[in-house]
């Protein structure tokens, strides 16, 4: 898999990671993908979960300038490349990391 750092990514991918870290628990809906890259126009919808008695603050990594990417993030970007051009209808976030995504595709 290799070692990948946040600083190796495009600005759009860095923005998506930052958004996931800020959300911590929740989801991003209607995220457009253009040429395998997340697009923020139109802006996606962000749904944040609040866990009572839990830590709802952004992930500590959000304050770091650079960090190694987790396998889940690398997987997400590989999936976005597979999608190519389309819309991720739902990207679920747990502990600041992508957990599951749903997207629509045309039937062959």
N, CA, C and O of each residue as an XYZ file, in Angstrom:
432
protein
N       0.830     -1.191      0.000
C       0.000      0.000      0.000
C       0.872      1.251      0.000
O       0.473      2.262     -0.577
N       2.027      1.219      0.615
C       2.911      2.373      0.614
C       2.513      3.384      1.669
O       1.438      3.311      2.265
N       3.421      4.338      1.882
C       3.153      5.398      2.846
C       2.699      6.635      2.108
O       3.398      7.131      1.224
N       1.545      7.128      2.463
C       1.011      8.334      1.867
C       0.772      9.341      2.968
O       0.302      8.991      4.050
N       1.097     10.596      2.691
C       0.892     11.667      3.660
C      -0.144     12.640      3.128
O      -0.362     12.744      1.921
N      -0.766     13.337      4.032
C      -1.765     14.339      3.678
C      -1.179     15.369      2.709
O      -1.862     15.822      1.790
N       0.078     15.732      2.917
C       0.707     16.757      2.070
C       0.902     16.293      0.622
O       1.161     17.118     -0.254
N       0.783     14.991      0.360
C       0.926     14.454     -0.994
C      -0.345     14.608     -1.821
O      -0.335     14.348     -3.025
N      -1.430     15.023     -1.193
C      -2.740     15.040     -1.838
C      -3.069     16.371     -2.500
O      -2.465     17.402     -2.205
N      -4.046     16.320     -3.403
C      -4.556     17.546     -4.020
C      -5.297     18.350     -2.953
O      -5.666     17.816     -1.906
N      -5.508     19.626     -3.226
C      -6.223     20.497     -2.287
C      -7.635     19.978     -2.031
O      -8.121     20.059     -0.903
N      -8.299     19.447     -3.053
C      -9.666     18.933     -2.891
C      -9.686     17.729     -1.951
O     -10.584     17.613     -1.118
N      -8.721     16.844     -2.074
C      -8.666     15.667     -1.197
C      -8.327     16.085      0.228
O      -8.878     15.536      1.182
N      -7.427     17.049      0.379
C      -7.107     17.558      1.712
C      -8.347     18.182      2.355
O      -8.585     18.012      3.551
N      -9.131     18.899      1.558
C     -10.352     19.516      2.074
C     -11.355     18.454      2.537
O     -12.012     18.629      3.564
N     -11.471     17.369      1.792
C     -12.382     16.296      2.192
C     -11.924     15.670      3.504
O     -12.746     15.425      4.386
N     -10.633     15.409      3.648
C     -10.111     14.845      4.899
C     -10.378     15.798      6.055
O     -10.812     15.373      7.126
N     -10.125     17.073      5.846
C     -10.375     18.067      6.894
C     -11.853     18.073      7.293
O     -12.179     18.157      8.478
N     -12.730     17.985      6.319
C     -14.167     17.947      6.604
C     -14.525     16.721      7.432
O     -15.289     16.823      8.392
N     -13.981     15.562      7.071
C     -14.273     14.338      7.820
C     -13.760     14.443      9.257
O     -14.428     13.992     10.187
N     -12.587     15.033      9.441
C     -12.028     15.183     10.783
C     -12.860     16.144     11.620
O     -13.018     15.944     12.824
N     -13.394     17.188     10.989
C     -14.244     18.135     11.701
C     -15.570     17.488     12.089
O     -16.076     17.726     13.187
N     -16.136     16.676     11.203
C     -17.404     16.005     11.464
C     -17.243     14.987     12.591
O     -18.078     14.929     13.494
N     -16.189     14.190     12.547
C     -15.866     13.122     13.487
C     -16.875     11.974     13.392
O     -16.485     10.857     13.052
N     -18.146     12.212     13.679
C     -19.194     11.208     13.508
C     -20.331     11.847     12.724
O     -20.817     12.914     13.101
N     -20.758     11.213     11.643
C     -21.854     11.748     10.851
C     -21.744     11.281      9.420
O     -21.304     10.166      9.139
N     -22.165     12.184      8.492
C     -22.098     11.801      7.083
C     -22.049     13.041      6.198
O     -22.415     14.146      6.600
N     -21.582     12.808      4.981
C     -21.589     13.809      3.922
C     -22.495     13.252      2.843
O     -22.339     12.105      2.425
N     -23.440     14.058      2.392
C     -24.387     13.617      1.373
C     -24.235     14.464      0.120
O     -23.904     15.648      0.185
N     -24.483     13.832     -1.022
C     -24.458     14.501     -2.323
C     -23.110     15.165     -2.618
O     -23.038     16.328     -3.014
N     -22.054     14.389     -2.412
C     -20.702     14.854     -2.729
C     -20.419     14.546     -4.199
O     -20.389     13.385     -4.606
N     -20.217     15.579     -4.973
C     -19.925     15.397     -6.388
C     -18.475     14.970     -6.572
O     -17.585     15.388     -5.832
N     -18.260     14.125     -7.580
C     -16.926     13.639     -7.925
C     -16.696     13.984     -9.387
O     -17.505     13.647    -10.251
N     -15.580     14.663     -9.656
C     -15.230     15.057    -11.019
C     -13.820     14.546    -11.305
O     -12.859     14.930    -10.637
N     -13.713     13.687    -12.295
C     -12.424     13.079    -12.657
C     -11.736     12.439    -11.446
O     -10.520     12.545    -11.284
N     -12.529     11.776    -10.599
C     -11.981     11.074     -9.447
C     -11.653     11.951     -8.260
O     -11.127     11.463     -7.260
N     -11.951     13.230     -8.350
C     -11.653     14.175     -7.268
C     -12.940     14.664     -6.621
O     -13.927     14.895     -7.320
N     -12.952     14.827     -5.287
C     -14.129     15.400     -4.648
C     -14.305     16.848     -5.096
O     -13.332     17.595     -5.206
N     -15.550     17.237     -5.353
C     -15.853     18.606     -5.771
C     -16.811     19.209     -4.745
O     -17.711     18.529     -4.251
N     -16.616     20.461     -4.436
C     -17.411     21.112     -3.399
C     -18.355     22.166     -3.966
O     -18.885     22.998     -3.229
N     -18.559     22.125     -5.272
C     -19.548     22.987     -5.919
C     -20.403     22.076     -6.785
O     -19.884     21.501     -7.742
N     -21.674     21.919     -6.496
C     -22.376     22.523     -5.366
C     -21.915     21.915     -4.046
O     -21.415     20.790     -4.013
N     -22.087     22.664     -2.957
C     -21.616     22.150     -1.665
C     -22.395     20.905     -1.235
O     -23.616     20.850     -1.382
N     -21.688     19.914     -0.707
C     -22.389     18.728     -0.194
C     -23.120     19.079      1.102
O     -22.861     20.109      1.725
N     -24.011     18.219      1.477
C     -24.759     18.383      2.728
C     -24.008     17.634      3.822
O     -23.599     16.491      3.616
N     -23.821     18.265      4.991
C     -23.102     17.649      6.108
C     -24.087     17.395      7.242
O     -24.803     18.298      7.675
N     -24.111     16.158      7.714
C     -24.957     15.754      8.828
C     -24.011     15.294      9.939
O     -23.256     14.336      9.768
N     -24.061     15.974     11.053
C     -23.179     15.634     12.173
C     -23.966     14.895     13.249
O     -25.088     15.282     13.577
N     -23.379     13.831     13.799
C     -23.971     13.106     14.919
C     -23.349     13.614     16.204
O     -22.144     13.861     16.260
N     -24.158     13.770     17.227
C     -23.679     14.148     18.551
C     -23.964     12.975     19.474
O     -25.103     12.526     19.599
N     -22.919     12.492     20.113
C     -23.064     11.374     21.049
C     -23.024     11.959     22.461
O     -22.001     12.489     22.896
N     -24.138     11.856     23.161
C     -24.210     12.404     24.504
C     -23.266     11.653     25.429
O     -23.237     10.422     25.451
N     -22.498     12.415     26.188
C     -21.516     11.823     27.088
C     -20.247     11.390     26.373
O     -19.349     10.816     26.988
N     -20.170     11.667     25.055
C     -18.999     11.279     24.266
C     -18.189     12.490     23.845
O     -18.580     13.628     24.104
N     -17.082     12.249     23.208
C     -16.216     13.313     22.715
C     -16.682     13.703     21.313
O     -16.495     12.944     20.361
N     -17.278     14.865     21.188
C     -17.830     15.326     19.916
C     -16.951     16.368     19.229
O     -17.351     16.969     18.232
N     -15.777     16.570     19.758
C     -14.862     17.548     19.160
C     -14.262     16.997     17.870
O     -14.279     15.789     17.633
N     -13.728     17.902     17.031
C     -13.017     17.433     15.837
C     -11.853     16.525     16.225
O     -11.344     16.606     17.343
N     -11.440     15.677     15.318
C     -10.319     14.773     15.552
C      -9.047     15.572     15.813
O      -8.871     16.645     15.234
N      -8.153     15.073     16.674
C      -6.904     15.782     16.956
C      -6.030     15.988     15.715
O      -5.258     16.944     15.643
N      -6.158     15.084     14.743
C      -5.359     15.207     13.520
C      -5.691     16.487     12.759
O      -4.871     16.977     11.981
N      -6.884     17.030     12.976
C      -7.311     18.235     12.265
C      -6.381     19.409     12.546
O      -6.292     20.329     11.732
N      -5.691     19.397     13.675
C      -4.784     20.480     14.031
C      -3.369     20.276     13.483
O      -2.539     21.181     13.565
N      -3.092     19.107     12.930
C      -1.749     18.814     12.429
C      -1.598     19.279     10.987
O      -2.535     19.197     10.193
N      -0.414     19.762     10.664
C      -0.137     20.207      9.296
C      -0.002     19.016      8.346
O      -0.406     19.097      7.186
N       0.561     17.917      8.834
C       0.753     16.749      7.984
C       0.667     15.494      8.844
O       0.985     15.518     10.033
N       0.236     14.407      8.234
C       0.087     13.136      8.929
C      -0.025     12.037      7.894
O      -0.379     12.284      6.741
N       0.283     10.811      8.319
C       0.155      9.645      7.428
C      -1.320      9.323      7.252
O      -2.117      9.464      8.179
N      -1.668      8.891      6.058
C      -3.065      8.556      5.765
C      -3.381      7.140      6.229
O      -2.576      6.224      6.062
N      -4.552      6.977      6.808
C      -5.033      5.664      7.226
C      -5.520      4.889      6.002
O      -5.844      5.480      4.972
N      -5.568      3.571      6.123
C      -5.990      2.699      5.021
C      -7.384      3.058      4.520
O      -7.647      2.984      3.319
N      -8.285      3.447      5.430
C      -9.649      3.789      5.035
C      -9.681      4.991      4.088
O     -10.484      5.036      3.157
N      -8.808      5.953      4.333
C      -8.755      7.157      3.491
C      -8.190      6.808      2.119
O      -8.690      7.279      1.098
N      -7.158      5.989      2.100
C      -6.569      5.557      0.835
C      -7.609      4.785      0.021
O      -7.719      4.962     -1.192
N      -8.366      3.928      0.705
C      -9.452      3.176      0.068
C     -10.504      4.108     -0.526
O     -10.961      3.908     -1.651
N     -10.882      5.125      0.241
C     -11.880      6.088     -0.228
C     -11.427      6.734     -1.524
O     -12.203      6.820     -2.476
N     -10.189      7.186     -1.574
C      -9.717      7.865     -2.780
C      -9.631      6.912     -3.967
O      -9.842      7.324     -5.108
N      -9.324      5.646     -3.710
C      -9.337      4.657     -4.789
C     -10.764      4.480     -5.313
O     -10.965      4.340     -6.520
N     -11.742      4.486     -4.428
C     -13.139      4.364     -4.838
C     -13.591      5.589     -5.631
O     -14.325      5.455     -6.610
N     -13.162      6.775     -5.216
C     -13.526      7.990     -5.956
C     -12.968      7.933     -7.374
O     -13.626      8.362     -8.322
N     -11.763      7.409     -7.518
C     -11.179      7.255     -8.849
C     -11.996      6.279     -9.681
O     -12.167      6.480    -10.883
N     -12.507      5.213     -9.047
C     -13.355      4.247     -9.744
C     -14.654      4.898    -10.206
O     -15.120      4.650    -11.318
N     -15.235      5.730     -9.346
C     -16.470      6.435     -9.697
C     -16.207      7.360    -10.875
O     -17.031      7.459    -11.784
N     -15.067      8.036    -10.864
C     -14.708      8.942    -11.956
C     -15.510     10.223    -11.931
O     -15.034     11.246    -11.439
N     -16.727     10.178    -12.459
C     -17.629     11.325    -12.476
C     -18.989     10.845    -11.980
O     -19.575      9.920    -12.543
N     -19.475     11.474    -10.938
C     -20.760     11.070    -10.385
C     -21.027     11.761     -9.073
O     -20.440     12.799     -8.767
N     -21.917     11.175     -8.303
C     -22.307     11.746     -7.019
C     -22.282     10.636     -5.967
O     -22.883      9.577     -6.149
N     -21.589     10.892     -4.882
C     -21.631     10.007     -3.721
C     -22.860     10.447     -2.933
O     -22.875     11.537     -2.361
N     -23.873      9.615     -2.901
C     -25.107     10.013     -2.232
C     -24.937     10.055     -0.718
O     -25.591     10.843     -0.034
N     -24.050      9.196     -0.197
C     -23.854      9.161      1.255
C     -22.459      8.634      1.568
O     -22.077      7.553      1.120
N     -21.702      9.413      2.344
C     -20.386      9.006      2.830
C     -20.454      9.067      4.353
O     -20.501     10.147      4.941
N     -20.460      7.900      4.980
C     -20.560      7.835      6.435
C     -19.176      7.987      7.055
O     -18.192      7.432      6.567
N     -19.126      8.755      8.148
C     -17.877      9.077      8.836
C     -17.957      8.556     10.264
O     -18.932      8.815     10.968
N     -16.941      7.827     10.691
C     -16.832      7.375     12.082
C     -15.412      7.641     12.563
O     -14.444      7.198     11.946
N     -15.299      8.370     13.671
C     -14.002      8.744     14.251
C     -13.142      9.504     13.241
O     -11.921      9.352     13.204
N     -13.798     10.315     12.431
C     -13.090     11.143     11.463
C     -12.630     10.406     10.217
O     -11.943     10.983      9.374
N     -13.002      9.135     10.091
C     -12.571      8.318      8.954
C     -13.774      7.873      8.130
O     -14.867      7.687      8.665
N     -13.568      7.701      6.817
C     -14.659      7.177      6.005
C     -14.964      5.742      6.436
O     -14.058      4.935      6.647
N     -16.254      5.443      6.563
C     -16.661      4.120      7.014
C     -17.388      3.355      5.917
O     -17.141      2.168      5.702
N     -18.294      4.055      5.218
C     -19.093      3.402      4.179
C     -19.592      4.483      3.233
O     -19.855      5.610      3.653
N     -19.722      4.140      1.949
C     -20.279      5.105      1.003
C     -21.298      4.446      0.109
O     -21.251      3.242     -0.145
N     -22.226      5.264     -0.364
C     -23.265      4.824     -1.271
C     -23.245      5.750     -2.472
O     -23.183      6.971     -2.322
N     -23.298      5.172     -3.660
C     -23.351      5.995     -4.863
C     -24.249      5.325     -5.880
O     -24.479      4.117     -5.846
N     -24.742      6.142     -6.778
C     -25.639      5.646     -7.813
C     -24.833      5.384     -9.074
O     -23.945      6.159     -9.428
N     -25.148      4.285     -9.748
C     -24.514      4.022    -11.038
C     -25.561      3.539    -12.025
O     -26.608      3.019    -11.639
N     -25.270      3.714    -13.276
C     -26.212      3.302    -14.316
C     -26.114      1.802    -14.525
O     -25.029      1.225    -14.459
N     -27.244      1.182    -14.774
C     -27.297     -0.251    -15.048
C     -26.777     -0.507    -16.455
O     -27.142      0.206    -17.390
N     -25.939     -1.503    -16.611
C     -25.359     -1.802    -17.917
C     -26.358     -2.475    -18.831
O     -26.031     -2.795    -19.974
